[in-house]
Amino acid sequence: MSEKKDFYMTTAIAYTSGKPHIGNTYEIVLSDAIARHKRQEGYNVRFQTGTDEHGIKIEKKAKEAGMDPKAYVDEVAGTVKNIWDMMDTTYDNFIRTTNPDHEKQIQKVFKKLYDKGDIYLGYYEGMYCDACESFFTESQLVDGRCPDCGGPVHEAKEEAYFFKLSKYQDRLMQYYNDNPDFIKPESRKNEMINNFIKPGLQDLCVSRTSFTWSIPVDFAPGHVVYVWMDALLNYITGLGYDVDGNSGPMFEKYWPADVHIIGKDIVRFHTIYWPIFLMALDLPLPKQVFGHPWLLVGESKMSKSKGNVIYADDLVKMFGVDAVRYYLLHEIPYDNDGTITWDLLVERINSDLANILGNLVNRTLAMSNKYFDGIVENKGVYEPVDDELQSIALAMPEKFSALMDEYKVAKAIDEIYVLLRRSNKYIDDTMPWALAKDPEKQDRLATVLYNLIEAIRFSAVALESIMPSTSKKILDMINTDQRDLLKLNVFGAYASGTKVTDKPEVLFARLKAEDVAKQVKALYPDKKEEPKKEEKKTAPLLPDVTIDDFAKIDLVVGTVEKCEKHPDADRLLVSQINIGDETRQIVSGIASCYTPEEMVGKKVVVVKNLKPARLRGVESSGMILCAGDKKKYIVVDPGDLPNGTKVS
């Protein structure tokens, strides 16, 4: 990259109603990994995060704590910032919505849109969720509760100002059509279109009179600005935007944003309200909004009421920053919720970090010191077994970067681990300990250890965005300044004759599950014990099939174009799936795991030649391939293969 390109990215700003849990912390860690990688690619990154500090919920929390609201949010904002810093995140700006400059711009924006006729005075009557600070119609409620958080709603009526969302509906839909990558993953876009835009956008209530802890509407005494109008505008006020045309150089340089990284539960605010506000202000729209999935505790959403909340600082005390970063980034897929359990944490740390990564580094350094006093030389004694290691190493950076650029971070990490696993196997294949016994094989032994150090260098450079501290430790221990991701295009750039450390550090110690369990009990003494899982009964073995039997199954890649609930069966979904040469209707028993909106746009593997059947009165011609059991299914993901591609 001859000239650095600018890249502006943001997280959602954390709501200061309380200390963020590990699910909230995932977003800043994910965003930091992306920001670090973009810097490695040569971009001039501007990375903004911060806190959302107004609203009725905060007013109530402050009152319960016996504190002034500003003092309350000062304390919580400090906690949020401390956790973000603890997680080794490299944000450039931490904005608070109580900053005077931000508040002044919100008032000016409100007045401009009022003068323009996009905001008008009226009355609002509907069902209101205090937790989300949002009004809903009766038809939008789910089982009489908030459709976003599942919490209680109550009737509310008050004088309010409204924004004319409906005026911009067609223009927004056109923007979706003209910019197909605006919302990612694809399923989030389909949800917005089907659930909100197609039924018709309702004008949005943008002021309140029933509480005072927000930004006053300066021309309307008693009214304060709706929290979402206040919060969303942070993405431009944090760059020095001025509604009167006196914006600072940062705004001119970085806007529009390259990506807003947010949770899937607030996609509606960022892909409907936010772009429409920008249209009304005659400003460019952000290039992309990525709605990431959630982190669940076991199979449940994290909630204080459920007693299953886990905090980042507790995890860091037990496992260290990089181990927690690794777990979050590796265990949450691109478009499906991830899960955290103490057992899985221990398993990942022991297997991926202590064994595959840590053991490889320590074994290689130990052998280099034992056999050559730490001097690593490339003697150029080639054997065919070297080819695969080198080819995997050279292919890894491009694969890794391509996946990181698509925000598929978990899969990107897997590409690093392909190289790490192959490096461990390379040790088994070449048997350095055996070469060391043969005086005539010393140059081959030196070459083997050089190849291992070089493979470790490739891995450590890529790991900088995932586990920055661990990456630096490894590169320091092998004593190299060759740390440029963009220069990982030659295998052999590690300086021959370099001396590695003679005191290698243990990167990750193996953990005992019982010791961790004791620490957890000490940290969370009132935590309800999770019910013990019943032992799974061993399923009876199915009869063997021949290759000829298997060849009879016609598996192809398809895309779900439409999905709806079965009219007579709650557990069934009816999907229209494009499989290349035709569109098939397939009925699947996955409604407990996926909503129709989540299925639309998904790539799936279809059993094409399954005999058609009627399931509860609906024709089904094929089957979607899934993995799991009766409690949880995951649709098998074929990646980005074209529709109709054969799977074998």
N, C-alpha and C positions, 0 to 999 in steps of 0.2 A: 504494500500500500504506500504509494509515493507521498501522498499528502493525507494527513489524518482527517478522517471524516468524523463529524459530530454525531453523538448518539445520546439522546435524552430519554431516560427511563425513570419510572416512579413506582413505588408501592402504593397501595391504599394507605391512608393515614390511620393510625391505630386510635380507636375510640377510648377515651380516658375515663371509662367507667370503673376500671379496675386493672389489676396486674395482668398483662398478657400471658396466656398459657402457651404450651409448646406448639399447639396448632396455629396460633397467631404468629408465633416466632418463625414457623416454616416459611412464611411469605418473605420475610426480610432475608433469610438465608438463601432461598431460591433466587431472589433478585440479586443478592450479592454475588452468587456464583455466575450469573449471567453478566453482571457488570464487570467482574474480574476477567471473564473470558473475552468480552468485547475489548477490554484494554489489551489483552494478549494479542488480539487480532489487529491491533493498531488503531482502534477508535479512540477519539477524544470523548470520554464518557462523562455525562452529568447525571448523577444518581441521587434522586430525592426521595425522602421518606418524612415521617413526622407524626403529629398527633391531632386528632379531631376533638375539640374541647368544649363544644357547646351542646345544648339540648336539655330536654326535660329530665332525661334519665340521670344526667350528671347533676342537675339541680337537686334531684331527690337524693342521690348518693351523698352529696355534700351535706345536705341537711341531716341525713341519718348519722353522718360522721361528726356532726356538730362543727362543721367548717364552712368558711366562706367558699363559694364555688371556685374563685380564682386560686385560692390557696390549695384547694383540693386538686385541681387539674395541674398545678405546678408540681405537686408531689407525685402524681401518677405519671406525668410527662417525664419527670426525672427517672422514675422506675423503668419506663419504656426505653428511654435512651440508654440507660445503664445495661439493660438486657441486650439491646442491639449492639452496643459496644463489646459486651462480653462475648457475643457470638462472632466477633472479628469481622464485622461488616464494614464496608468501605463507602458509605454514603457520603455525598458531597454537601448535602443540605438537609437539615432537620427542621422542618417548618412546623410552627404551632399556629392554629387558627385563632388564638388569642393575641397574636402579634398585632400591634396597632396598624402597621402598614397593610396587612391582610384585611383587617376589619374595615379600614377606610375604603379599600377597593370594592369590597362586597357591597357597601352602601352605595357607592357610585354606580356599580353595575346594576343594582336593583332599580335605582332611579332612571338610568338610561333605558332599561327595558320597559319600565312603566311609561316613560315619555314616548317611547316608540309604539306603545299600544300592545306589546306582547304580555304585559302584566296588567291585570284589572282587579277591581275590588268586588268581592261577592261574599257568599256564605258557604261554609262547608258543613255538611252533615253526613256522617258515615261511621264506619267501624275503624277505630284507631288502635294501633299497637304501640304502646309506650316504648318497648324494647327497640323496635326498628324506627320509631318516630315516623310512622307512615300511616296514611289513611288507605282503606280498602273498601271496595264495594262488597255487598253480600255475596255476589257471584264469584268474587276472587278468593273468598275464604275457603280453607280446606278443613272440613269437619268443624266448621264454626270457629276456627283458629287462624292465626296469622299464616299466610302462605309462605312467608320467608323464613321465620324462625320457629313456627309452631306454637308460639306463645299466645296468651289470652288477648282478646281485643274487647273494646268497650265502645258504646255509642258516644259520639262527640259532635258538638255543633258549635261553631264560632265564626265570627266575621274573619275573613281571610282574603289575602291577595292570591290570585291564580295566574299561572303562566300558561299561555296558549300552546300546549304541546301539539294539539291537533293540527294547528296551522302548518307544522313542519313535518307531519307524518309522511307524506309522499316524498318529500325531499330526502328524508332519512332513509326510506326504503330504496330510493335510487342510489344513495351512497353505498348501502349494503351491496346492491347489485354491481355497482361500478368498482367496488373494492372488496372482492370476495374473501380476502384474508384479514379484513378489519377485525373480526371476532374469531378467536381461537380458544378452544377447539371448535370444530364445526358444529358440534351438538349444541353448544351454547347459543350460537346464532339462530339455529332452528327453533330453539326454545323462545327466544325473543320475538321472532317473527310470528310463530304460531300462537303464543300465549298473550302477546301484548299488541303487536302491530296489526295483525289481521283482524282481531276483534275491534280495533279502533282505539286510538290513544285518548285517554281522558285528560282534560286540563289539570295541571298539577298545582296543588296548594303550596304556596311558597312563603307564607308567613303564618305566625301563630300569635295568639293573644292570651293563652291560658298559662303561660310561664314567662319568665323574664331573662333566664340565663342563655342569651344568644345575642347576636348583633342587632341593635335597634334599627328599624326602618326609620330613617331620620326625618322623613316627611309625613310619617303616620304614627303619632304617639300611641303607645300600647302594643304596637306590632313589632315582632322580632322576626328575623330572617329564618326560614326553614333550614334545618341543619344540613340537608344535602346540597342545597344551593351554595351554602357557605363552604362546605367541605370540598366539593368538587373543584371549585375555583382555585384551590391551593396549587393545582398543577401549573397555573399560569402566574398567580401572584408570587409564587416562590421563585419565579424567573424575573420578577420586576415588571410584570404587566401593569399598564396604566390605561384605564378605560378612556381617558381624555387624549390618548395618542402620544403620551410621553413615556412610553415603555423603555426600560433600560436595555443595554446591549446584550445581556444574557437572554432576554426574551427573543430578540431578533436573531440571535445565534442558534438557539436550541428549539424553538417552537416551530412546527408541531412536534409533539412527543413521538418517539419511535415506538414506544410500547408503555402501556399502563399494566402492571402486574397486580392482579386483584383476586380475591376469593370468588368462587363460583356463585356464592349467595348474593353478591352485590353487582353482578353483571348487568342487571337491568338499569341500575343507576348510571353506570359508566358507558353503556352502549345505546341508551335511549335518552335519558335526561341530559347527560353531559354533552353529547354531540349536538343536541338541539340548542342548548344554551350557547354553544360556540357558534352555531349557525346564526342565532339571533344577534350575536356580537360581531358577526362578519369576520370570524377568525377561522383559520384552517383547523381541520379536525385531526386528532391523533391518528397515526398510521395503523396502530393495532392495539387491541385490548386482549390480554390473555387471562382467562378465568381459570385459575388453577383449582384442582380438587381439594378435598379436606383431608385432614389426618384424624382418623378415628382411634378410639381406645378399644382395642378388640374389634367389636362390630358396632360400637355405639359412638354417637357424637359426643365430644367432650363437653361436659356441663357440670357446673358447681352443684346443681340440684341432684345430679346423679352421683356426686362424690367421686368422680373419676378424672378430675383435672390434674394434669401433670405440668410442672413448670420447668422452663429451660434451665434456670440456675441450679435446680436440684439435680437435673440430669448432668450438667457440666461438672458439678462437684463429684459425682460418682464416676463419670466416664471420660471427662475431658471435652474441650470444645470441638476438636476435629472429629471425634467419634460421633458426637451428636450431629454435627453438620453432615457427616457421611450418611448416617442413618436417615435423616430427613430427606436428603437429596436422592438417595438410592431407593427408598422404600415407598415413595409416593409417585405413582405413574403419571403420565402426561394427562390422561383424561378420566382416570378412575380414582376413587378415594384410596388412600393408603391406610395402614394400620400400625399402631405401636403397642407392643406388649413388652413387659420386662424380659420374658423368655426370648422373644425375638431379638431384642436389643443385645442380649448376651450372646446369642447365636451369631449374629452378624459381626459383632466385635471380635469374637474368637475366630470365626471362620475367615471373614474377608480381611479384617485389619491385622489381627495378631498372626494368623497363619499365612494366608496368601501373600499379603504385602510385607508385613513386618519380618516374617521368617525368611522370605526371599532376600530382603536387604541385609539382614544380619548374617545369614549363611554366606552370602557373597562377599561381604566385607571381612568376615572371619577367615574365609579361605584365602582371600587376597593377602591378608596379613600373615597367615600361617605359611603360605607357600612362597610369597615374594616380598615379605616385609612391607606390604601395603602398596607396592609399586604396581600400577596397572599398565601393561604394555600390549599393544596390538602387534603380534608377531606375524600376522597374516597367514597362519597355517589353517587353511580352509578345509572343511569337510561338508558333505551335502546336508548334514543335520543342521548346519547354520542357516540354510536358506529360508526355512519356514519362520524361524525367529526373526530374521531380518525383514522378511516380507510383511509379517504381522506388525512389526514396529513401524515400518514405513507407511503402512496403510492406516494405522491407528489415528494419527493427528487429523487427517482429512475427515475420516468417519466421525471422530469425536466432535470436531468443530461443526460439521453439518448438523448433527443432532442438537448440539448446544444452541445453534442459531435458530432451531425450531422449538426451543425450550423443552426438548425431550431429554431432560438432564439425567434421569435414571438410566435410559438406554445409552447415553453418552458415557456414563461411568462404566457400563458393561463393556464398552469397547476398550477402555483402559485395562479392565480385568481380563479380557481375552489375552492381552500381551503379558500381564502378570502371571496368569496361569501357564501360558506357554513358556515363560521364563523358568518357572518352577519345574516344568516337565523337561526343559532343556538341561537342567542340572541332572535329572534322573537319566536322561539319554546319554549325556557325555561323561558322567561319572568322574568328576574332577579328582576325587580321592584315589581313584584307580590310576588316572593319568599321573598323579603325583609320585606314585611308586616306580614309574618307569623313567629313568634318566633321559631316554631318547624322546620322551613326550612332553618335555618341559615347555617347549615353544607352543605346542598345541594347548597345553594347560593354560598358558598365559593368554592365548587367543580366546579360549572359552570364557575365562574370567573377564576379559575385556568386553566380549559380547554381552555378558550378563550386566556389567556395569553400564554399558551403553543402553541396553533395554530398560534398566532401572531409571536412567536419566530421562529417556523418552516418557516413561510413566510419570515420573515426578514432575516434569514440566507441565504435563496435561493436568495433573492433580492440583496445581496451584489454585485453580478456581474452586475446587471442591474442598480440599483440606489444605489451606495456605500454610499453616504452621508446619504440618507434616511434610509438605512439599519442600519447604525451605530446609528443614532438618536433613532430609535425604540428600538434597543437592549440596548442602554444606558438608555432609559426611563423605560424599564422593569427591568433594573439593573441585567443583566445576563452576565456571561462570557462563557456561553454555546453557542459557535458560530461556531462550526465545522460542516460543511455540511455532512461529512462522518459519523458523529455520530447521525444524525437524523433518527435513527432506533428504538428509544424507545420514546413513548409518555408518558411523565412524568418525564423527566430529569431536567426540570426547578426546581430549589431548592425551596421546600415548605418553607414558612415563609419569603420569600424575600419581601422587601418593595420596591414598585415601586415609581417613581417620583410623588410628589404632585403638580408639576407644568408642566403638559404635554404641549408640544409644538404643535402648529397647523402645521401639515406637509405640507399641500397644501390648500391654500385659494381658495374658489370658485371664478370664474371669471364671469364678465358680458361681453357678446359679444360686446355691444356698447362701453364699455370702451376700450376693446382691439382694436376695429376698429379705435378709436381716436389715440391710440398709434401707430398703423400701419401707419396711414396717416401722423403722425408727423415724423416717421422714414423714410418713403418713399414718400416724397411730390410729386415727379415727376412720381410716379408709375401709370401706366395706370389702370384705374378701370376695373375690370373684368366685362364683359357683364353680365347683370342680366339674370339669368336662367328663362326661361318661366315656368309658373306654370304647373305642370304636371296634365294632365287631368286624372281624376279617371277612371280607366279601368272598363268597364262593368263587373259585377259579372258573373262568369261562373256558369252553373248549378251544383248543388251538385252531387257528385258521391258517390256510396256506397262502402263499403270495398270490396265487390265482384268485383266491377268495377276496383278498384285500383289493386286488386290481379291479374288481367289479364296482367298487365304490368310486363315484365320480365327484370329487371335491373341487369346488371352484371359488374364486374370490368374488364378492359382491359388495354393493353399497346399499344401506338402508335408505330409501328415498322417502318413505312415509311409514309411520307407525302409530297405531292407536290401540286402546284397550279392547279386549274381546267383549262383545255386548253381553255375554252370558257367563263369563268366567273371570273372576278377579285376578287369578294367577297367570292368565294368558295374555300375550300381546300378539297383535296381527300386523305383520310387516310386509311392505312392498319392497322387494329387493332386486336391484338391477344387477344381473349376473353376466352382463356383456351382450349376449345375443337376445336376451329377453328379460322381462321383469316378472319375478315370481312372488306369489303371496304365500307367506310361511307363518304358521302359528307356533309360538314358542312359550314354554312355561317359565318365563324369566321375569314376570312382572314384579316379583318381590325384590329383585335386584336392580332393575332398570325401569325408568319412566319412559313413556313413549318419546318425550322430547330428547332424552339422553341417547336413545337409539338412532334417531334420525341423523344421517350423515356418517354413521359408524361403518367402518370396513369390517366385513365378516367373512367367515368361511362357510360355504353352503354345501350340504349333501344334495347334489343336483338330481340324482336318479333314485331318490327314495320314492317309494310308491305313494301317490297322492292319497290323502285321507281327509275325512271330515272330523274336526275336533270341536265338540259342542256346537255343531251346526255350521261351522265355518270351514271352507275348503283350505287345505294346506298342501303345498306342492314342494316338499323339501324339508330340510332341517338346518338350523344354525348350530355350528359346532361351538360347544362351551366346555369349560373345565370347572370342576367343583363338585359339590354334593347337594343334597336337598335343601340345605340352609343357605348356601351362597353359590351363585354361578358367576363366572367371568367369561364374557364372550372372547373367543380366541381371535387375536388381532393378527391379520396377515400383513400389516404394515401398509405401504403405499402401492402395493401391486395393483395393476389395472384390473377392472372388472372382467371376469371371464377367465382369468389366469388359472391354470390347473394347479392343484395342490397335491403333492405326493410325498 
